[in-house]
Amino acid sequence: MQDSRSEPQPEPRSGPTSWARPVWLDLTLIATAMVTTLWLLGQPPWCQCGSYRPWSWEIYSRHNSQHLIDPYTFTHVLHGILFFAALWPLRRRMPAGVRLKTAAVVEAAWEILENTPMIIERYREATISLDYYGDSIANSVFDLLACLAGYAIASRLKWYYSAAILIVVEVALLATIRDSLLLNIIMLVWPSDAILQWQSG
């Protein structure tokens, strides 16, 4: 990962083939498709608890993943950093805007998958999220924005600064909520009783 200014610039095109949609419009379309799908899956627009606070730090409560921002928002920032790193080797074949939209599609697809009955039940069975019933639509939108923010941060920093951010966020989450992006992945793919006991401690 390097400064985005070092990327090769595509040659300008003229004529009808240059009528490319702006990146922000495609990102809006991606977000709209995600919101529509989540609505069809039956996810609530907002926390049904009656509180309109934009944030919630109570990961063991019904507020978790229902407001705009929660501790797991920071893991979505890390998604963006990791997506940028994964797509960086393709920079000579894939323009910057296309890579950004690819990251957005992957993140939106995960938000949809995460809110399917199969994954919701998996969270409830294998992780500390016993009261998890999926994300609110507002929370998913902000998770997507957090991912894009992480991607933008990584695109402007040297790789070692991005790596430092990733490590600091992971350690901070482990220290404060006994969870992190890495543990989340482990517990979804290969649950560990030892980790679950420590998280429940």
C-alpha positions as CSV (number, residue, x, y, z in Angstrom):
1,M,0.0,0.0,0.0
2,Q,1.4,3.3,-1.0
3,D,0.4,6.9,-1.6
4,S,-2.4,6.9,-4.2
5,R,-0.4,9.4,-6.3
6,S,2.0,6.6,-7.3
7,E,-0.8,4.8,-9.2
8,P,-0.6,4.7,-13.0
9,Q,-3.1,7.0,-14.6
10,P,-5.4,5.6,-17.3
11,E,-5.2,7.3,-20.6
12,P,-8.0,9.8,-21.3
13,R,-10.7,8.6,-23.7
14,S,-12.9,10.6,-26.0
15,G,-16.2,10.0,-27.7
16,P,-19.3,8.1,-26.5
17,T,-17.2,5.5,-24.6
18,S,-16.1,8.2,-22.1
19,W,-19.6,8.5,-20.7
20,A,-18.7,6.7,-17.5
21,R,-20.9,7.2,-14.4
22,P,-19.2,9.0,-11.6
23,V,-17.9,6.7,-8.8
24,W,-20.2,8.3,-6.2
25,L,-23.3,7.4,-8.3
26,D,-22.2,3.7,-8.5
27,L,-21.6,3.7,-4.7
28,T,-25.0,5.1,-4.2
29,L,-26.5,2.4,-6.4
30,I,-24.6,-0.3,-4.5
31,A,-25.9,1.1,-1.1
32,T,-29.4,1.3,-2.5
33,A,-29.4,-2.3,-3.6
34,M,-28.1,-3.3,-0.2
35,V,-30.8,-1.4,1.6
36,T,-33.5,-2.8,-0.6
37,T,-32.3,-6.4,0.0
38,L,-32.1,-5.9,3.7
39,W,-35.6,-4.5,3.7
40,L,-36.8,-7.5,1.8
41,L,-35.1,-9.7,4.4
42,G,-37.1,-8.1,7.1
43,Q,-34.4,-6.1,8.9
44,P,-35.7,-3.1,10.8
45,P,-34.7,0.4,9.6
46,W,-33.6,1.4,13.2
47,C,-33.4,0.0,16.7
48,Q,-36.8,-1.1,17.8
49,C,-36.0,-0.2,21.5
50,G,-37.3,3.3,21.0
51,S,-34.0,5.0,21.6
52,Y,-32.7,7.4,18.9
53,R,-29.2,7.8,20.1
54,P,-26.8,7.5,17.2
55,W,-24.5,5.2,19.0
56,S,-24.5,2.2,21.4
57,W,-21.5,0.7,23.2
58,E,-23.5,-2.1,24.9
59,I,-22.5,-5.2,22.9
60,Y,-24.4,-7.6,25.1
61,S,-27.7,-5.8,24.7
62,R,-30.4,-5.6,22.1
63,H,-28.9,-2.2,21.1
64,N,-25.9,-3.9,19.5
65,S,-25.8,-3.4,15.8
66,Q,-29.0,-1.4,15.9
67,H,-27.7,2.2,16.0
68,L,-25.5,4.0,13.6
69,I,-22.2,3.4,15.5
70,D,-21.1,0.7,17.9
71,P,-17.7,-1.0,18.7
72,Y,-18.0,-3.2,15.7
73,T,-18.1,-0.1,13.4
74,F,-14.3,-0.1,13.8
75,T,-14.0,-3.6,12.4
76,H,-15.6,-2.4,9.3
77,V,-13.0,0.3,9.0
78,L,-10.5,-2.5,9.1
79,H,-12.5,-4.2,6.3
80,G,-11.7,-1.2,4.1
81,I,-8.0,-1.3,4.9
82,L,-7.8,-5.0,4.2
83,F,-9.8,-4.6,0.9
84,F,-7.4,-1.9,-0.2
85,A,-4.5,-4.1,0.5
86,A,-6.0,-7.1,-1.3
87,L,-6.9,-5.0,-4.4
88,W,-3.6,-3.1,-4.5
89,P,-1.7,-5.7,-6.6
90,L,-4.4,-5.3,-9.3
91,R,-3.8,-1.5,-9.6
92,R,-2.2,-1.8,-13.1
93,R,-5.2,-3.7,-14.5
94,M,-8.0,-2.2,-12.5
95,P,-8.5,1.6,-12.2
96,A,-8.7,3.1,-8.7
97,G,-12.5,3.8,-9.0
98,V,-13.2,0.2,-10.1
99,R,-11.2,-1.1,-7.1
100,L,-13.2,1.1,-4.8
101,K,-16.5,-0.1,-6.2
102,T,-15.3,-3.7,-5.9
103,A,-14.6,-3.2,-2.2
104,A,-18.1,-1.6,-1.8
105,V,-19.8,-4.5,-3.5
106,V,-17.9,-7.0,-1.3
107,E,-18.8,-5.1,1.8
108,A,-22.5,-4.7,0.8
109,A,-22.6,-8.4,0.0
110,W,-21.3,-9.3,3.4
111,E,-23.9,-7.0,5.1
112,I,-26.6,-8.9,3.2
113,L,-25.1,-12.3,4.1
114,E,-24.6,-11.3,7.7
115,N,-28.3,-10.7,8.0
116,T,-29.5,-14.0,6.6
117,P,-31.1,-16.4,9.0
118,M,-28.2,-18.8,8.6
119,I,-25.5,-16.3,9.7
120,I,-27.7,-14.7,12.4
121,E,-28.2,-18.2,14.0
122,R,-24.5,-18.9,13.6
123,Y,-23.7,-15.8,15.6
124,R,-26.1,-16.7,18.3
125,E,-24.9,-20.3,18.6
126,A,-21.1,-19.8,18.3
127,T,-20.3,-16.3,19.6
128,I,-21.0,-14.1,22.5
129,S,-23.8,-12.3,20.5
130,L,-26.6,-14.2,22.2
131,D,-29.1,-11.4,21.6
132,Y,-28.1,-10.8,18.0
133,Y,-31.0,-10.7,15.6
134,G,-29.2,-9.0,12.7
135,D,-28.3,-5.4,12.0
136,S,-30.7,-2.5,11.5
137,I,-30.6,-1.1,8.0
138,A,-29.2,2.2,9.4
139,N,-26.3,0.2,11.1
140,S,-25.5,-1.6,7.8
141,V,-25.4,1.6,5.9
142,F,-22.9,3.0,8.4
143,D,-20.9,-0.2,8.3
144,L,-20.6,0.3,4.6
145,L,-19.5,3.9,5.1
146,A,-17.0,2.8,7.7
147,C,-15.5,0.3,5.2
148,L,-15.2,3.1,2.6
149,A,-13.6,5.3,5.2
150,G,-11.1,2.6,5.9
151,Y,-10.4,2.1,2.2
152,A,-9.9,5.9,1.8
153,I,-7.5,6.0,4.8
154,A,-5.4,3.1,3.4
155,S,-5.3,4.7,0.0
156,R,-3.6,7.8,1.5
157,L,-1.1,6.1,3.9
158,K,2.0,4.0,3.6
159,W,1.3,0.4,4.2
160,Y,3.0,0.3,7.6
161,Y,0.8,3.1,8.9
162,S,-2.3,1.1,7.8
163,A,-0.9,-2.0,9.4
164,A,-0.3,0.0,12.6
165,I,-3.9,1.2,12.6
166,L,-5.2,-2.4,12.1
167,I,-3.1,-3.6,15.1
168,V,-4.1,-0.7,17.4
169,V,-7.8,-1.2,16.6
170,E,-7.6,-4.9,17.1
171,V,-5.8,-4.6,20.5
172,A,-8.1,-1.8,21.6
173,L,-11.2,-3.9,20.9
174,L,-9.7,-6.9,22.6
175,A,-9.0,-4.8,25.7
176,T,-12.5,-3.1,25.8
177,I,-15.0,-5.6,24.5
178,R,-13.0,-8.9,24.3
179,D,-13.8,-9.2,20.7
180,S,-12.1,-8.1,17.4
181,L,-12.3,-8.6,13.7
182,L,-9.9,-11.6,13.9
183,L,-11.8,-13.3,16.8
184,N,-15.1,-12.6,15.0
185,I,-13.8,-14.5,11.9
186,I,-12.4,-17.4,14.0
187,M,-15.6,-17.8,16.0
188,L,-17.7,-17.8,12.8
189,V,-15.5,-20.3,10.9
190,W,-14.0,-22.4,13.6
191,P,-15.6,-21.7,17.0
192,S,-13.4,-22.2,20.1
193,D,-14.8,-23.0,23.5
194,A,-11.7,-21.4,25.1
195,I,-12.2,-18.1,23.3
196,L,-15.9,-18.1,24.1
197,Q,-15.2,-18.7,27.8
198,W,-12.7,-15.9,27.8
199,Q,-15.1,-13.5,26.0
200,S,-17.9,-14.4,28.5
201,G,-15.6,-14.0,31.5
